[in-house]
Amino acid sequence: MRYLKDSKVMNSTEATLRDEIRELAEEAFHQKLISGHGDGPDIKEYQIVYQGKPRHLPLEQARFFLTNLLYRSRIH
């Protein structure tokens, strides 16, 4: 079990998804595709700073966004 800042408990599926998102975000950050990332204010969100604007995305949407962003960077 993992605990977040607000002491809410994540289930193992959410923890696995959040870990995957964190890895994708780190890759995007190192490629300078995003300027920041981290846990969102809500347990089911992840914050991604894209084009200078923080975006609080649901976990599934954050994974899709980062996967798509990394994919597009490879084909251009």
N, CA, C and O of each residue as an XYZ file, in Angstrom:
304
protein
N       0.824     -1.180      0.000
C       0.000      0.000      0.000
C       0.871      1.247      0.000
O       1.913      1.281      0.655
N       0.457      2.245     -0.716
C       1.197      3.501     -0.760
C       0.315      4.615     -0.241
O      -0.906      4.596     -0.390
N       0.966      5.581      0.369
C       0.251      6.738      0.900
C       0.691      7.979      0.142
O       1.867      8.136     -0.186
N      -0.250      8.844     -0.128
C       0.052     10.117     -0.762
C       0.064     11.209      0.278
O      -0.225     10.969      1.451
N       0.398     12.409     -0.150
C       0.496     13.560      0.743
C      -0.746     13.746      1.606
O      -0.643     14.114      2.776
N      -1.910     13.496      1.036
C      -3.144     13.728      1.781
C      -3.573     12.513      2.594
O      -4.708     12.459      3.069
N      -2.678     11.533      2.763
C      -2.878     10.339      3.582
C      -3.950      9.392      3.069
O      -4.366      8.490      3.796
N      -4.401      9.572      1.853
C      -5.338      8.618      1.274
C      -4.537      7.431      0.743
O      -3.380      7.579      0.348
N      -5.144      6.290      0.740
C      -4.463      5.071      0.313
C      -4.813      4.772     -1.143
O      -5.974      4.850     -1.545
N      -3.785      4.428     -1.929
C      -3.991      4.018     -3.311
C      -4.029      2.500     -3.363
O      -3.325      1.840     -2.598
N      -4.834      1.939     -4.247
C      -4.778      0.497     -4.424
C      -3.600      0.160     -5.327
O      -2.986      1.055     -5.909
N      -3.282     -1.119     -5.448
C      -2.078     -1.515     -6.183
C      -2.176     -1.186     -7.671
O      -1.160     -0.894     -8.302
N      -3.375     -1.229     -8.239
C      -3.542     -0.880     -9.656
C      -3.233      0.597     -9.883
O      -2.529      0.948    -10.830
N      -3.757      1.459     -9.018
C      -3.472      2.889     -9.128
C      -1.987      3.165     -8.905
O      -1.406      4.008     -9.588
N      -1.377      2.472     -7.971
C       0.049      2.671     -7.689
C       0.894      2.267     -8.898
O       1.848      2.959     -9.252
N       0.543      1.151     -9.524
C       1.258      0.688    -10.717
C       1.086      1.685    -11.857
O       2.048      2.016    -12.550
N      -0.129      2.156    -12.047
C      -0.408      3.133    -13.097
C       0.357      4.431    -12.835
O       0.946      5.001    -13.754
N       0.351      4.895    -11.595
C       1.074      6.123    -11.238
C       2.582      5.957    -11.476
O       3.239      6.891    -11.937
N       3.130      4.785    -11.169
C       4.551      4.528    -11.416
C       4.861      4.564    -12.912
O       5.881      5.112    -13.329
N       3.973      3.976    -13.712
C       4.155      4.003    -15.170
C       4.102      5.439    -15.687
O       4.910      5.829    -16.530
N       3.158      6.218    -15.185
C       3.033      7.618    -15.594
C       4.277      8.393    -15.201
O       4.774      9.206    -15.980
N       4.785      8.149    -13.999
C       5.986      8.849    -13.534
C       7.190      8.553    -14.450
O       7.975      9.449    -14.762
N       7.322      7.292    -14.875
C       8.410      6.927    -15.795
C       8.244      7.621    -17.148
O       9.212      8.147    -17.697
N       7.034      7.625    -17.681
C       6.771      8.312    -18.946
C       7.051      9.810    -18.814
O       7.637     10.423    -19.707
N       6.627     10.389    -17.694
C       6.832     11.823    -17.467
C       8.316     12.150    -17.352
O       8.764     13.175    -17.863
N       9.075     11.296    -16.691
C      10.526     11.520    -16.586
C      11.165     11.512    -17.975
O      12.001     12.361    -18.282
N      10.773     10.562    -18.804
C      11.301     10.495    -20.173
C      10.929     11.753    -20.954
O      11.772     12.337    -21.635
N       9.665     12.168    -20.853
C       9.212     13.378    -21.554
C       9.940     14.616    -21.031
O      10.276     15.513    -21.804
N      10.179     14.664    -19.740
C      10.886     15.793    -19.139
C      12.323     15.862    -19.649
O      12.810     16.936    -20.002
N      12.995     14.719    -19.686
C      14.390     14.699    -20.159
C      14.504     15.026    -21.642
O      15.543     15.499    -22.100
N      13.439     14.776    -22.387
C      13.422     15.147    -23.806
C      12.925     16.576    -24.013
O      12.786     17.040    -25.144
N      12.658     17.269    -22.896
C      12.190     18.654    -22.917
C      10.835     18.817    -23.605
O      10.553     19.851    -24.211
N      10.007     17.785    -23.502
C       8.652     17.847    -24.052
C       7.674     18.435    -23.046
O       6.655     19.014    -23.423
N       7.990     18.283    -21.761
C       7.213     18.892    -20.684
C       8.205     19.597    -19.762
O       9.392     19.271    -19.751
N       7.716     20.558    -18.995
C       8.635     21.301    -18.120
C       8.493     20.930    -16.653
O       9.209     21.468    -15.808
N       7.574     20.013    -16.337
C       7.433     19.562    -14.964
C       6.342     18.525    -14.831
O       5.517     18.348    -15.727
N       6.348     17.835    -13.689
C       5.326     16.818    -13.429
C       5.349     16.438    -11.961
O       6.324     16.696    -11.255
N       4.269     15.825    -11.509
C       4.200     15.362    -10.133
C       2.791     14.962     -9.754
O       1.867     15.047    -10.563
N       2.633     14.523     -8.511
C       1.317     14.129     -8.017
C       0.371     15.315     -8.054
O       0.747     16.438     -7.718
N      -0.846     15.056     -8.462
C      -1.867     16.100     -8.472
C      -2.474     16.272     -7.097
O      -2.194     15.492     -6.186
N      -3.303     17.287     -6.942
C      -3.938     17.532     -5.654
C      -4.945     16.447     -5.281
O      -5.256     16.262     -4.104
N      -5.445     15.744     -6.266
C      -6.403     14.659     -6.059
C      -5.658     13.337     -6.241
O      -4.775     13.239     -7.092
N      -6.001     12.336     -5.462
C      -5.321     11.036     -5.520
C      -5.429     10.378     -6.892
O      -4.579      9.569     -7.263
N      -6.457     10.717     -7.634
C      -6.671     10.100     -8.947
C      -6.197     10.981    -10.099
O      -6.589     10.760    -11.245
N      -5.365     11.967     -9.813
C      -4.843     12.869    -10.847
C      -3.323     12.924    -10.809
O      -2.690     12.618     -9.799
N      -2.761     13.325    -11.948
C      -1.324     13.552    -12.064
C      -1.143     14.911    -12.735
O      -1.849     15.233    -13.691
N      -0.216     15.693    -12.243
C       0.009     17.032    -12.806
C       1.144     16.996    -13.811
O       2.221     16.469    -13.534
N       0.891     17.559    -14.974
C       1.887     17.669    -16.039
C       1.938     19.125    -16.469
O       0.905     19.726    -16.767
N       3.141     19.694    -16.501
C       3.301     21.073    -16.957
C       3.715     21.004    -18.422
O       4.823     20.583    -18.752
N       2.799     21.427    -19.292
C       2.996     21.361    -20.731
C       2.762     22.747    -21.310
O       1.737     23.379    -21.055
N       3.719     23.205    -22.085
C       3.669     24.550    -22.680
C       3.433     25.610    -21.608
O       2.669     26.556    -21.804
N       4.101     25.433    -20.477
C       4.066     26.410    -19.396
C       2.813     26.407    -18.540
O       2.679     27.231    -17.635
N       1.893     25.489    -18.814
C       0.635     25.461    -18.065
C       0.498     24.141    -17.316
O       0.621     23.076    -17.921
N       0.246     24.194    -16.009
C       0.015     22.943    -15.276
C      -1.344     22.363    -15.627
O      -2.351     23.071    -15.660
N      -1.354     21.083    -15.883
C      -2.600     20.391    -16.211
C      -2.775     19.246    -15.222
O      -1.861     18.445    -15.024
N      -3.929     19.169    -14.613
C      -4.255     18.104    -13.667
C      -5.126     17.103    -14.402
O      -6.305     17.350    -14.656
N      -4.522     15.958    -14.744
C      -5.225     14.979    -15.570
C      -5.545     13.716    -14.775
O      -4.751     13.294    -13.935
N      -6.710     13.108    -15.036
C      -6.974     11.786    -14.461
C      -5.854     10.832    -14.891
O      -5.268     11.012    -15.958
N      -5.557      9.830    -14.078
C      -4.409      8.956    -14.329
C      -4.408      8.341    -15.721
O      -3.384      8.379    -16.403
N      -5.514      7.781    -16.155
C      -5.570      7.162    -17.491
C      -5.308      8.195    -18.586
O      -4.606      7.910    -19.556
N      -5.861      9.373    -18.433
C      -5.668     10.434    -19.425
C      -4.211     10.908    -19.418
O      -3.658     11.213    -20.474
N      -3.600     10.972    -18.262
C      -2.188     11.376    -18.163
C      -1.296     10.370    -18.897
O      -0.378     10.760    -19.617
N      -1.572      9.073    -18.709
C      -0.780      8.050    -19.409
C      -0.960      8.183    -20.915
O       0.018      8.125    -21.660
N      -2.199      8.360    -21.372
C      -2.453      8.513    -22.804
C      -1.744      9.756    -23.348
O      -1.107      9.696    -24.400
N      -1.852     10.873    -22.638
C      -1.233     12.132    -23.069
C       0.278     11.960    -23.224
O       0.846     12.342    -24.248
N       0.926     11.388    -22.213
C       2.385     11.230    -22.258
C       2.823     10.230    -23.327
O       3.806     10.459    -24.033
N       2.099      9.133    -23.443
C       2.428      8.138    -24.470
C       2.323      8.759    -25.854
O       3.199      8.564    -26.696
N       1.259      9.499    -26.087
C       1.044     10.162    -27.369
C       2.122     11.215    -27.632
O       2.645     11.306    -28.743
N       2.449     11.998    -26.622
C       3.476     13.034    -26.756
C       4.829     12.420    -27.113
O       5.522     12.911    -28.005
N       5.200     11.354    -26.422
C       6.476     10.682    -26.704
C       6.471     10.047    -28.098
O       7.475     10.105    -28.808
N       5.368      9.454    -28.485
C       5.249      8.851    -29.805
C       5.424      9.907    -30.906
O       6.181      9.713    -31.857
N       4.706     11.026    -30.754
C       4.812     12.089    -31.770
C       6.217     12.645    -31.855
O       6.660     13.028    -32.938
N       6.928     12.699    -30.738
C       8.290     13.239    -30.769
C       9.250     12.320    -31.526
O      10.258     12.769    -32.072
N       8.922     11.033    -31.551
C       9.791     10.058    -32.238
C       9.576     10.057    -33.741
O      10.494      9.723    -34.490
N       8.389     10.422    -34.199
C       8.134     10.380    -35.636
C       8.387     11.727    -36.324
O       8.336     11.819    -37.550
N       8.658     12.760    -35.538
C       8.942     14.081    -36.137
C      10.390     14.425    -36.006
O      10.813     15.493    -36.449
